[in-house]
């Protein structure tokens, strides 16, 4: 069973039930991971794009003032 790279908790993932592009979350810390490979299982942390976009908009508004 794979473990979360952030908190080392076991991830409840059925390898034969996930496909590339699926997003899974750690039940312990809430970190989300995208499945980028299934044989072997490879996970990539999902970046929080919403916060980055929000910060960019805030910075642009400050520049305009």
N, C-alpha and C positions, 0 to 999 in steps of 0.2 A: 504494500500500500504506500503510495507516495506521501511525502510530508510537505507541509507548508514551509517555504524558504524563509518566511518572516517570523513565524512563531514556533516552527517545528512540530505543530500539531498534525496528526494524521488526517489527510484529506480523504473524504468519503467519496471516491471516484471509482466507478465501475469502468475499467479501461475498455471493455467490449461494448459499452453503451455510449461512449463519447465520440465525437467526430472533430476533425480540425475545424477551428472557428468557434466551437462551443466555449462559453464562459462559465467557469466554476468559481465558487467562493469558499474560502476557509470559514468553517463554522465558528472557530475560536476568535480570530482577529478580524474577519470580514474582508480581508484582502481578496481581490478578484484576479483570476488568472485565465488567460485564453489558451485553449489547447492548440498548440502549433504543430504537434506531431503525435501520432498514436502508437507507432511501433518503432522505437520505444516511445513511451509517453513523454512529451515535452510540453512544459508550461511556460508562458511568458506573462509577466505581471501586466495587468491592464492599467494604463496610465489614466489619471483623472483629467480628461481633456476639458471638462466643463469648468473646473477651477482655473485652468490655464487661460481659457478664453475669457473668463470673467475678469481675471487680473489684467489681461491685455486691454480690455475695454476700459477698465478703471484707470490704467496708466495713460491711455489715449485721452480720456476726459481731463485728466490733470494737466496734460501738455497743452490742451486747447484753452485752458483758463488763463 
